[in-house]
Amino acid sequence: MTKPLIELQNVSFQYEHTKVLHNISFSVSEGDFLAILGPNGSGKSTLLKLLLGIVKPLSGEIKLFGESINSFHNREWVGYVSQKSNAFNSAFPATVEEVVKSGLTKKLGLFRRIPKNANRLVRNALESVGMENYMSRNIGQLSGGQQQRVFIARALIAEPKLLILDEPTVGIDHENVQSFYDMLATLNKEQQKTIILVTHDVDTVSNRISHVACLNHTIHFHGFKKDFDTISNNKLNDWYGHSVRKIH
């Protein structure tokens, strides 16, 4: 039986007098590929901040790897890739190799010496995302999808057990989205990386994902992808507050 890496029990959160999340309970087990779905303003970003320990819940309990998040210190076990498209300065003068190598600081600490095998670690991480031929390329010369793969490699170099991706297809053209999900599926199945994919777009749900959680201030559904496929569009419309459709 696989062990849970994340456990939330009756978690609520509010900003001043505005309640954002209410009574959230779900778990993520080792080897899962979970998509957290929800419209804009549904609390997805706040949920991520809770999982990353940036904010604390108003009530309820969060556990990471079986330990209370308040006493959890192995932060390098959790890799996080944000929405790079809205924040990354493409004119930043750094090569792909330098960007990926900077991810070692999370594992080693800010003032530890970079190990002698750093170049091999960089290549291994880039091979995992199909970008090993771009090591010497300036990061600003890459497409949005290529840059996102590089940032995933930067997270992977610290060898996390859990990978959290926040809207990872923002800035990626439609033609390359499917190959991007193929890459994530390979990481999940061949490297046994547990993945949480956060998105507002129901269309991203595909056969590569094992579990789905529907969030709109509370959890309306959490379970296997095959069970999510049986949910009617009318029920999804009620959860989301507007018309949605699923693409298989």
N, C-alpha and C positions, 0 to 999 in steps of 0.2 A: 504494500500500500504506500503510495507516495505521500510525503509529508508536506503540510502547508508551509509556504514561504511567507505568505501574508494572511493575516486574520484581522478582520474588523468586526466588532461586536457592538451594536447599538450606538454607532458613532454619529454625533451631531456637531454642527459648527455654525457660528453666526458672526457676521461683522457688525459690531455695535448692536443695533436692534433688528438687523435683517438676517433671518435664518436662511442659510444657503444649503446646508445638508441636514437631513432629518433621519435619524434612526437607520443608519447605513450598516448593513451586515452582509459580508460575503468573505470568501477566502480564495486564495490562489495557490494551487499546489505545484509542486516541482514538475516541470515538463509541460505545463499549460501554455497555451497561446491564447490569451484573453483579449478580446476587443471590448473596450468600454465605450458605449455609444451614448450620445446625448446631444441635444440641440445647443446652440450658443446660449450661455447663461444658465446652464443646467447644473453647474457646480463641478465640472470636470477638472478645471484648473485648481480649485480649492482641494479637491480630493487628492490630486497629485502633491500639493504642498503638504498635506497631512501625511501621505506615504513617505515623503522625503524628509519629514521632520522639520519643515520650515515653519509650520504653525501647529498648535496643539488643539485637540478637539475640545469642544465645550463639555461634552460628556461622552461616555463610551470608552472602549479600549482598542488599541491598535497593537498588534504583535508583528514583528519581523523575525523570521527564522526561529519562531517559538519563543522569542524574548520580547518583553515590553519595549516599545519604541523609545520610551524615556531612558532606558538603560542600554540600548543597542549601540555598539561602537564600531561594528565592522561595516562602515559605510561603503567601503570598496566592493562589497558584495552586491551593491545595487548600482547599475549603470543607468544613466539618464541622458536622453537626447531631447533637447527642446526644439521648439519651432525655429530653426535657424534662419528661415527665409526673411522673417520680419526684423531680425536683430543683427545678422551677420554683415560685417563690412567687407564686401567683396574686394576692396582695394587693399586689404590687410596684406603686407608683404611677407607671407609665410608659405613654405612649400607644404605639400601633402604630408611628407615625412615629418616635418616639424610639428604640424598640427596633431598628427596621431601620437607622436612621441610625448607631447605635452600631457597626454592622458595618463602617463606613468606617475605623475605627481600625486594623484589620488591614492595610488597603491603604496608608494614609497614615502610620501610626505614631502612637503615643500622644500626641505633643506637636505634631503638625501641625495647622494650621488646617483646619476643615471647609470644603470648596470651596463657591463660590457656587451651583453647580448641584446641591447636595446634595438639595434637594427634588425635583428632576426625577429624580435617581438613585433616590430612595426610591420615587417613584411607579412608575418603570419596573420596579423589583424587585417591588413589590406587584402590579403588573399581570401579571407573569410567573406569579404563584401565585394569581391571581384574588381578591386582597384589597385592591384599590385603594380600595374604598368604605369601608374601615375605618380610614383613616389617623388619625383623631382619637379613635378608640375606645380606652378603657383596655384594656390587654392582658389584665387579669384578667376582663374581661367576655365574653371570647370562649370558644367551646367548645374542647375539646382539639384537634380537627382544625384549627380556625382558627388556634389558637396555633402549631401545628406548621408551618403554611404561613407564618406570620409569621417564624418562626425560619429557615425556608428562604430567605425573602426577605432576611433579615439576612445570611445567608451569600452570597447571590447579588450583593448590592450591591458586594462587593469584586471582582466579575467573575472568579470562579475558573474554571479550566479543568477541574477535577475536583471532583465533589460526593460526599461520603461521608455516608451516612445510617445511623445506628445505631438499629435497631428503631423506625422512624419512625411506625408505626401504633399504638404503645402509647398508650392513652388516647383513641383514635379509635373511635367506635361503628361497628359492622359496616356499617351502611347507608351510611356516608360513606367507607369504605375504598376502594371502587372508583373514586370520583371523585378521591380522593387519588392513586391510581396513574395515572389519566388525566392528571393535572397533571404528574406526574413524566415520563410518556411524552412529553408536549409539550415539556418542557424538554430531554429527550434528543434528540428528532427535529428540532424547530424551532429550538432555540437551540444545538444540537450540544454539549450538556453531557454529558460522560462521567460516569456515575453508578455508584457502588457502594452497593448496598442490603444491609445486614447484618440478618439475621433468624434466629430459631430455628424459624419456622413454615413448613413446606413448603407449606401452603395458599396462601401469598402468591405463589407462582410463577404467573405469568400470561403471556399472549401479548404483554405490553408489554416483557418482559425479553428481552435478546438472548443473554445468557450466564449460566451457573450454575456455582458452585463449591460442592461439598459438603465441609464441614470437620468433622472430629471428631478433633482433635489432629494429624491429617495430612490432606492433600487426597485424598479418595477419588474425586472426579470434578471435572474442569474442562473446560467446552466449551460448545457451542451449546445453547440451550434445546431445540431440536428433538431433539438427541441425548439430552438429559436425559429427555425424555418417553418414550424407549424403554426406560428402566431399569425393571426389575421392582420391585414393592413389597417383595419378599423381600430383594432386594439392598439396598434402602434401609433396611430393618429391621436388616440386619446392620451397616450403616455407623453407624446412629443408636443401636443398642443397644435399641431398643423399636419398637413398631408405629407406622408412619407411613402416610400416604396422600397422593397428589397430586390436586389439583383443577385441571382445565384450564378 
